Amino acid sequence: MAEVEGESGVTWAEGQGLSRYWGSSVKGEAAMEWDDPQQRQQLLTAIVQDARRLLGLAAQAQAAHGEQAEAIAGAAAVLERLMAQDVEEKPKGCQIKEGTEKDRMVSVEDPEMRHGHKSASQRVSTGTRRRWRWTWRVS
């Protein structure tokens, strides 16, 4: 959407109040007590609210810029998918979903990347040509 408006991503994000997403790490730059579940929930809820607002801006941009509507719609669909697979929105705030979605998208840059767990008690087959992203599970 920044490109459609002829702006850099940083400038556009600042104008929309979304500049915190252009830093090195949203989590790393959040000034909060990570041991406090309420503060973690508040941060996640704020991120989801920003994402919902961004989806609204995407809908407006699609209507205003028909020639780029397909690209904007594609990016919005990725954001919606990420939110649906990872976040539960509840009346009192948002929380990370338990478990892992079956066809979970783990990388926006490489949608074919797959998710796997490595543990001492269970071997994961890597006999496929697809790429895997490993996460460590503490037993």
N, C-alpha and C positions, 0 to 999 in steps of 0.2 A: 504494500500500500504506500510505503514511503517512495518507492520508485515511481509509482503512478502520479504521486504528488510532486515529483521532481526534487525530492529531499533525500538527504542521507538517512539511514536507519536511525542513527543516534538523534539527529535533529527532530525527525518525525516522532520518535518515541518520547522525547522531552516535551514536545508540544501536546502529547496525549497523556502526559503524566505516567509514562511507562518506562522511564529511564533506568529504573532499578534492574531491568532485565537486560541491560547492555553492559553491566559491570562484569567483573570476573566470575562472580558466583552469587546468586540470590541468597542462598543459605549462608555463605561465608560473610556476606555483608550485612546480614540481618542482626541487629543489635537486640538480642533476646537471650533468655535463659533456656537452653535447649532441654534441660531436665524437667521443665514445666510443660505438661501436656496441654494446658490451656493456651499458652503462648504459641506452641507449635500449631495448634488448631486455628488460632487467630491468623497466623501467617498463611497457612494453607487456604483458609477461607478468603483472605485478601487476594491471594494469587488467583483463585478460582473466580472471584468477582472481576478482577482485571481481565481474565480470559473471556468471561461472558461479555464484558464491555467491548473487548477486541473483536469478538464475533459479531457484535452489533455494528461496529465500525466497518467490518468486512462486508456485511450485508449492504450498508449504505454505499460503500465504494463500488460494489458490484453493480448497483443500480445507476451510479453516476458515471462509471467508466466501463461501458459494455465491452469494449475491445479487450480489456484485461480481466473481465469477469471470470473467465474460466480459471485463470491462474490464481486469482484471489479465492475463488470457491474451493479449489484444490487445497490451498494452504489452510483455509478455515476447516475443511473436512479433516485434515490431519490433527488440528488442534482439538476438534470435537472428539475424535477417536481417542486421543491421548487422555483427555479428561474422563471419558466414559470408561476406559479400561482401568484407570488408576484411582479415581476419586468417587467417594460417595457424598452426595450433597444432602444434608439433613437440615431440619429447621433450626437447630442450634449451632450449625456450622458444618464445615467439611471435614472429612477424614480420609486417610489412605485406605483403599480397599484391602481386605484380607485376601491372601492368595494371589495367584497369577492367572490372568485371562489366557484362554487357550491360544489364540493366534495373536499374542501380544506384540505390538510394535515397540521394539526397544531402542531403535535408532531412527530419527527423522531423516538423517542423511543416507542411511542404508536400510530401507524397509525390509530387505530380505534377511537381515541379521536376525538370528534366533537367540532365545534366552535359555540358559541352562544353569544348573546348580552343580557344583563340585563338592562332593563329600567323601569322607573316608569309608563310609559304609555302602555307598552305591556308586556304581560306575555309569557314566553317561557315554553312550555310543557317539563317536564322532565320524562315523562312516559315511557321512554325507558331505557334499561339496559346499553346503551352505556355511556361512560364517556363524560362529557362536559368541555370545558375550557371557563371560563367566562371572558369577557372583558367588561369594563364599558364604557358606552357611555354618554357623557355629552350633555344634551339637551339644 
